[in-house]
Amino acid sequence: MPPGIEEKTRLTLDNIKKCVEAVGVTMDDIFKVVIMLKNPADYKKMNAVRAEYFKKEPPISTCFRAEVMRDDLLIEIEAVALVKSGA
């Protein structure tokens, strides 16, 4: 069975976590995300997984349906983090 939205969301957020940690910040420093879902019905499941990664306060979010993605993609997330000087 191919990975579902929960697995794809975790993979995407794990990749984002690696990227922000590579520049010396954490997921708590992300203040905005744009989420593109292939299927809007996946929103509730995606949001439950997302809550695991943003424990303190979730970032400002925009979510919309994206039909232009490849067939194997269920989700894309763009994240913007505040990187403090000297980080």
PyMOL commands that set and color helices and strands:
alter all, ss='L'
color gray80, all
select helices_A, chain A and resi 5-22+27-29+40-53
alter helices_A, ss='H'
color red, helices_A
select strands_A, chain A and resi 30-37+60-65+75-81
alter strands_A, ss='S'
color yellow, strands_A
deselect
rebuild
show_as cartoon
